[in-house]
Amino acid sequence: MINLIATLLTIAFGLFGFLAPRYTAAALDLEPTKSTMGLSEMRASVGGLFVFMGVAAFWLDQPIAYAMIGFAFVGAALGRVVSLIFDKPPLVKVLVFGGIEAVLALAFLGVNL
């Protein structure tokens, strides 16, 4: 049940980046430029990557597939910690987004390893 809920959340969050890159960029405080490459990056790395990680985990339905999503969330959460040290982003947003990533990482890894 945890795999189902965590994977559906992963897909849902990814769909925001995939289908609504401007909304996602605004939520992440990413400033638009004259180029549309930022929207492409949103659809790719924030959107499609997470949507299809989730779809693939459902398709494979193996503990290691779900665990790999957990490792991806560990990397994202670690990136937020490093950003806190070097970049000084807004603390509340980092805690919210990083907290979600950490909880999903713990859920995926705790159940599947």
Protein Blocks (a to p, Z undefined) as FASTA:
>chain_A
ZZmmmmmmmmmmmmmmmmmmmlmmmmnopacdfbfklmmmmmmmmmmmmmmmmmmmmmno
paklmmmmmmmmmmmmmmmmmmmmmnopafklmmmmmmmmmmmmmmmmmmmZZ
